[in-house]
Amino acid sequence: MRVLFIIKDTAQYTNWFPQGMAYLAAVLLNNGHDVEIYSQDVHHYPDEHLTKYLDKNHFDVVGVGVIGGYYQYRKLLKISEAINNSKQRPFYIIGGHCPSPEPEYFLKKTKADAVFIGEGENTIIELLEVVSNRGSLDNIKGIAFMDGDNIKINEDRPLIENIDTIPFPAYNLFPIYYYRLIRMPNAKKTDFILPMLSGRGCTFKCTFCYRMDEGFRKRSNEGVIEEITYLKKDYGITYVCFSDELLMSSKERTISLCEAFLKANLNISWNCNGRINYAKSDILKLMKRAGCVFINYGIEAMDDHVLKNMDKGLTIKQTIEGVENTLSAGISPGLNMLFGNVGDNKETLNKAVEFLLKYDDCAECRTIKPVTPYPGAPLYYSAVEKGLLKDCEDFYEYKHTNSDLLTVNYTEMSDNEFHSCMFDANTKLLTNYFNKQMLSSIESAKKLYLDNDTSFRGFRQR
């Protein structure tokens, strides 16, 4: 069958490599299907272009993946309209973190034929076989679908236990020359960067996070190294961004992977998402030797009561120790911070700002964001139960208008007071970041003019 995967435009100069679609494309190619990628993100095609493209070219199936959030939701609606307006409208599927927890709503809103719920590699092969034979969708696990005017939600599909059996993403179908230009903390100007996965899932259950799957499934060290070697050889990749929800899933796993990197002499830079309670000096020094230059930590709050409310499973003491260990090892820490959780107030916000000003080495620009109860997360269902949200439609159509603005206010502050405090906090953080950038530029000017630094290449932004 002929399948078109749409990579939606994010209105940015560079974009994240669409890993989920690339995995689905790989399994389809392995099963004899014809796959084409519609790169709206690269070319910034208007949505009307998609309608005309579908009118001129026949496809049996068209698919879109959506992570979630106000922008992606609205973009999905526009793409759906463009697909539905086509004279040769294919069988239309959507998937990802956005529609998985509320498939009924998204089927009604997008008029898609089916929603993938959770992991899609096995689901899509089975679905295409049934669509090709014009059979019934009733027995396909892991989907919701339109049955006339009715919606059916089928049984969940079991997770793929051995994810080493999944083929590498179909890199050859995508413009890697474009995606490798994305920038990451502590990357050299000459680095070519690409994200990849070393595992799937997370063992922790923070209230603000939606999990499509339970637990953590790691790839073998050999499989990870084989893919990195392939990316270096075929695409010149010199920096890998591990996009796993949590590469540092345990001390043992982190040590094993780093030792394997060193033994293979990979000679790459890399970053990952980390867990602060595993940030011990010996592990971090090993990570540094293995090429790690940045670890993105979910700090979230600097108050033990708030951390407990969000089931973070961390304490302030662990956070401070882990961040100091990271900096001592010569690795930059990414300090993600949220505000507006149950128990938050002006005092907890000020403690978060003070922490960031003290420990942020400005490897990237960080601001504090409001906590958002995305559908599927425990915090979302708690908001519905308390009457703070009505349902998915209320979230996406009326409440969640921007990721940096309040969706639901869990504090005792008024909305105006909340945003005023956020303005003050982020003003301090932005001022600190750009002041350090300015001082760095002035130091470069000093070396240029007073020390005749002939290596100077201009006052360029990163």
C-alpha positions in Angstrom: 0.0 0.0 0.0 1.0 3.6 -0.5 1.4 5.5 2.7 2.0 9.2 3.2 3.3 10.4 6.6 2.9 14.1 7.2 5.5 15.9 9.3 3.7 19.1 10.4 5.2 22.5 10.4 6.2 23.9 13.8 6.9 27.4 12.5 10.6 27.1 13.4 13.8 27.5 11.5 15.1 24.1 12.5 13.0 21.2 13.6 13.3 18.0 15.7 13.8 14.8 13.7 10.4 13.0 13.7 11.5 9.8 15.4 8.1 8.2 15.9 7.2 8.5 12.2 10.6 7.3 11.2 10.2 4.1 13.2 6.7 3.5 11.7 8.2 4.1 8.2 10.9 1.6 8.9 8.6 -1.2 9.8 6.3 -0.5 6.8 9.3 -0.6 4.4 10.3 -3.9 5.9 6.8 -5.3 5.2 6.8 -4.2 1.6 4.8 -1.0 1.7 5.6 2.2 -0.2 6.2 5.1 2.2 6.5 8.8 1.3 7.3 11.7 3.7 5.5 15.0 3.3 8.0 17.4 4.9 5.8 20.4 5.7 8.2 21.3 8.5 11.2 21.7 6.1 9.4 23.5 3.3 6.8 25.4 5.3 4.1 24.5 2.9 0.7 26.1 3.6 -2.0 23.6 4.6 -3.8 24.1 1.2 -0.7 22.7 -0.4 -1.4 19.3 1.3 -5.0 19.2 -0.2 -3.7 19.8 -3.7 -0.9 17.2 -3.2 -3.4 14.6 -2.1 -5.6 15.5 -5.1 -2.7 15.0 -7.5 -1.2 11.9 -5.9 -2.9 8.7 -4.8 -2.2 7.3 -1.4 -4.1 4.5 0.4 -3.3 5.7 3.9 -2.2 9.1 5.4 -0.9 9.5 8.9 -0.1 12.3 11.4 1.7 12.1 14.8 1.0 14.6 17.5 2.8 14.9 20.9 0.4 17.4 22.5 0.0 21.0 23.5 -1.9 24.0 22.3 0.1 24.6 19.1 0.2 21.0 18.0 -3.5 20.5 18.6 -4.5 23.5 16.5 -2.0 22.4 13.8 -3.6 19.0 13.8 -7.0 20.5 13.2 -5.8 22.4 10.2 -4.0 19.4 8.7 -7.1 17.3 9.3 -9.2 19.9 7.4 -6.7 19.8 4.5 -6.9 16.0 4.4 -10.7 15.9 4.6 -11.0 18.4 1.8 -9.0 16.2 -0.6 -10.8 14.7 -3.6 -8.8 11.5 -3.1 -9.0 11.4 0.7 -7.0 8.4 1.9 -7.7 6.3 5.1 -6.7 8.8 7.8 -4.9 7.8 11.0 -3.5 9.8 13.9 -1.4 8.8 16.8 1.0 9.9 19.6 0.7 11.2 23.1 -1.9 13.8 22.2 -4.8 11.6 21.0 -3.9 8.4 22.8 -5.6 9.2 26.2 -8.8 10.7 24.6 -9.3 9.0 21.3 -13.0 9.5 21.1 -12.7 13.3 21.3 -10.0 13.3 18.6 -11.9 11.1 16.2 -14.8 13.5 16.4 -12.7 16.6 16.1 -10.5 15.5 13.3 -12.8 13.1 11.4 -9.9 10.7 11.2 -10.7 7.0 10.5 -8.6 5.6 13.3 -6.5 6.6 16.3 -3.5 4.7 17.4 -3.4 4.3 21.2 0.2 3.9 22.4 3.0 2.1 20.6 2.3 1.8 16.8 4.9 -0.4 15.1 2.9 -3.6 15.3 -0.5 -1.9 15.1 0.2 -0.2 11.7 1.2 -3.5 10.0 -2.0 -5.2 11.1 -4.1 -2.1 10.3 -2.8 -1.8 6.7 -3.5 -5.5 6.1 -7.1 -5.1 7.2 -7.6 -1.9 5.2 -6.1 -3.5 2.1 -8.5 -6.4 2.4 -11.4 -4.1 3.3 -11.9 -6.1 6.5 -13.2 -5.3 9.9 -11.2 -3.2 12.4 -12.9 -4.8 15.4 -10.1 -7.1 16.3 -7.1 -4.8 15.9 -5.6 -4.1 19.3 -4.5 -0.6 20.2 -6.8 1.5 18.1 -10.1 3.5 18.3 -12.0 3.9 15.1 -15.1 5.2 13.4 -17.8 2.6 12.7 -20.3 4.6 10.8 -21.5 7.2 13.2 -20.3 5.2 16.2 -16.9 5.1 17.8 -15.3 1.9 19.0 -12.3 1.6 21.3 -10.5 -1.7 21.0 -8.5 -3.6 23.6 -5.0 -2.2 24.4 -2.1 -3.7 22.5 0.7 -5.3 24.6 4.0 -3.5 24.5 6.9 -4.7 22.3 8.9 -6.5 25.0 12.2 -6.6 23.1 12.6 -3.3 21.4 15.8 -4.4 19.8 13.5 -6.2 17.3 12.3 -2.8 16.0 14.4 -1.7 13.0 16.3 1.5 13.0 14.3 4.6 12.0 14.1 5.0 8.2 16.6 7.8 8.1 17.0 7.4 4.3 13.4 8.8 3.7 14.1 12.0 5.6 16.2 15.1 4.8 18.8 14.4 7.5 21.0 17.2 6.1 18.3 19.5 7.5 17.5 17.8 10.8 21.2 17.5 11.8 21.5 21.3 12.0 19.5 21.4 15.3 21.5 23.0 18.1 22.0 21.5 21.6 23.8 22.6 24.8 27.6 22.6 24.6 27.7 21.6 20.9 30.5 22.9 18.8 29.5 25.0 15.8 30.7 22.3 13.5 28.7 19.5 15.2 26.0 17.6 13.3 23.4 16.5 15.8 20.6 14.0 15.7 18.3 12.5 18.4 18.0 8.8 19.0 16.5 6.4 21.6 18.3 4.0 23.8 15.1 2.9 25.6 11.4 3.5 26.0 9.4 4.5 29.0 10.0 5.6 32.6 9.6 3.9 35.9 8.5 7.0 37.8 4.9 8.4 38.0 5.0 12.2 38.4 1.4 13.5 38.5 1.9 16.0 35.7 3.2 13.4 33.2 1.2 11.2 30.8 2.7 7.8 30.1 1.7 5.9 27.0 3.3 2.8 28.4 4.3 1.3 31.8 7.8 0.6 33.0 11.1 1.0 31.2 12.4 -1.1 28.3 16.1 -0.7 27.3 17.8 -1.4 24.1 20.9 -3.5 24.2 24.3 -1.6 24.3 25.2 -3.3 21.1 22.1 -2.0 19.3 22.7 1.5 20.5 26.3 1.5 19.5 25.5 0.0 16.1 23.0 2.8 15.4 25.4 5.5 16.5 28.2 4.1 14.3 25.7 4.0 11.4 24.7 7.7 12.0 28.4 8.7 12.1 29.3 6.9 9.0 26.3 7.7 6.8 25.3 11.1 8.0 28.4 12.6 9.7 26.7 12.8 13.1 29.1 13.9 15.9 26.6 14.7 18.7 23.7 12.4 19.8 20.8 13.7 21.8 19.3 10.7 23.6 15.6 11.6 23.7 14.6 8.7 26.0 12.3 9.9 28.8 15.0 8.7 31.2 18.3 7.3 29.9 19.6 7.3 33.6 16.9 4.7 34.5 19.3 3.1 37.0 22.9 3.3 38.2 23.6 -0.1 36.6 22.2 0.7 33.2 24.0 4.1 33.1 27.3 2.5 34.0 26.9 -0.3 31.5 26.1 2.0 28.6 28.9 4.4 29.3 31.5 1.6 29.6 30.2 0.2 26.3 30.7 3.6 24.7 34.3 3.8 25.9 35.1 0.3 24.8 33.7 1.0 21.3 35.7 4.2 21.2 32.7 6.1 19.8 34.3 9.5 20.1 31.0 11.4 20.1 29.4 14.1 22.3 26.0 13.3 23.7 23.3 14.5 26.1 20.4 12.8 27.9 17.6 13.1 30.3 18.7 12.2 33.8 17.4 11.4 37.2 18.9 13.5 40.0 19.1 10.7 42.6 21.4 8.8 40.3 23.7 11.7 39.8 26.6 10.4 41.9 30.2 11.6 41.4 31.5 8.3 40.2 28.7 7.8 37.6 29.0 11.4 36.4 32.7 11.2 35.9 32.2 8.0 33.9 29.5 9.7 31.8 31.9 12.6 31.1 34.6 10.3 29.9 32.1 8.6 27.7 31.2 11.9 26.0 28.3 13.3 28.0 28.3 17.1 27.9 24.7 17.9 29.2 22.2 16.1 31.4 18.6 17.4 31.4 17.1 17.1 34.9 13.5 17.4 35.9 14.0 19.4 39.0 10.4 20.8 39.0 10.4 22.5 42.4 12.6 23.5 45.3 10.1 22.7 48.1 9.8 19.2 49.6 6.1 19.6 50.2 5.4 20.5 46.6 7.7 17.6 45.4 5.7 15.2 47.5 2.4 16.5 46.1 3.6 15.8 42.5 4.9 12.3 43.5 8.4 13.3 42.3 10.2 10.9 44.6 13.0 13.4 45.2 14.0 15.8 48.0 15.7 19.2 47.9 18.8 17.7 49.5 19.1 15.1 46.7 18.6 17.8 44.0 21.4 20.1 45.4 23.8 17.2 45.8 23.1 15.9 42.3 23.5 19.3 40.6 26.7 20.1 42.4 28.1 16.7 41.5 27.1 17.3 37.8 28.9 20.6 37.7 31.9 19.2 39.5 32.2 16.4 36.8 32.3 19.1 34.1 28.8 18.4 32.7 26.2 21.1 32.3 22.9 20.4 34.1 19.6 21.3 32.5 17.4 22.5 35.3 13.7 22.2 34.4 11.4 24.0 36.8 7.6 24.2 37.0 5.4 26.5 39.0 1.8 26.3 40.0 1.5 22.8 41.4 -0.5 22.0 44.5 1.2 23.8 47.4 3.1 26.3 45.3 3.2 30.0 46.4 5.4 33.1 46.0 7.9 31.7 48.5 8.3 28.4 46.6 8.7 30.3 43.4 11.4 32.5 44.9 13.3 29.5 46.1 13.2 28.1 42.6 14.6 31.3 41.1 17.4 31.5 43.7 18.4 27.9 42.9 18.5 28.5 39.2 20.5 31.7 39.6 23.0 29.9 41.8 23.5 26.7 39.8 22.5 27.4 36.2 25.7 27.6 34.1 23.7 29.1 31.2 24.4 26.3 28.8 20.9 27.1 27.5 18.3 29.7 28.3 15.9 28.4 31.0 12.7 29.9 32.2 10.1 28.6 34.6 6.9 27.3 33.1 3.4 26.8 34.7 2.5 23.2 35.4 0.0 21.9 32.8 -2.5 19.0 33.4 -2.2 17.3 30.0 -5.0 14.8 29.2 -3.9 11.4 30.4 -1.8 12.6 33.3 -3.1 12.1 36.9 -3.1 15.9 37.3 -5.6 16.2 34.5 -8.1 13.7 36.0 -7.7 15.4 39.4 -8.5 18.8 37.8 -11.7 17.2 36.2 -12.7 15.7 39.5 -12.3 19.0 41.3 -14.2 20.9 38.7 -11.2 22.9 37.5 -11.6 21.3 34.0 -14.7 19.9 32.3 -13.1 17.6 29.8 -10.6 17.3 26.9 -12.5 19.9 24.9 -12.4 22.4 27.7 -8.7 21.8 28.0 -7.7 22.2 24.3 -10.4 24.6 23.1 -10.6 27.0 26.1 -8.1 26.6 28.8 -4.7 25.6 27.3 -4.1 28.6 25.1 -0.3 28.7 25.5 2.3 26.5 27.3 3.7 29.6 29.2 0.3 30.7 30.5 -2.0 29.1 33.1 -4.2 26.3 32.1 -5.5 25.4 35.5 -4.6 27.4 38.7 -3.9 25.0 41.6 -2.5 27.8 43.9 -4.3 30.2 46.2 -3.2 33.1 44.0 -5.4 34.9 41.5 -4.6 34.3 37.8 -3.3 37.8 37.5 -1.2 37.5 40.6 0.2 34.2 39.3 1.2 35.7 35.9 2.7 38.7 37.6 4.9 36.5 39.8 5.9 34.5 36.7 6.9 37.7 34.9 9.1 38.8 37.8 10.7 35.4 38.1 11.5 35.0 34.4 12.7 38.6 34.1 15.4 37.7 36.7 16.3 34.5 34.9 16.4 36.1 31.4 18.4 39.1 32.7 20.9 36.7 34.3 21.2 34.7 31.1 21.6 37.6 28.7 24.0 39.5 31.0 26.3 36.5 31.0 26.1 36.4 27.2 26.9 40.1 27.0 29.9 39.6 29.4 31.1 36.8 27.2 30.9 39.0 24.1 32.7 41.8 25.8 35.5 39.4 26.8 35.8 38.3 23.2 36.0 42.0 22.1 38.7 42.6 24.7 40.8 39.7 23.4 40.2 40.9 19.8 41.2 44.5 20.2 43.6 44.4 23.1 45.3 41.1 22.5 45.0 41.0 18.7 43.0 37.8 18.7 43.2 36.7 15.0 40.9 33.7 15.6 37.9 36.1 16.2 35.0 35.3 13.8 32.6 38.1 14.4 30.0 39.0 17.0 27.6 36.3 16.0 24.7 34.8 18.0 24.8 31.1 18.6 
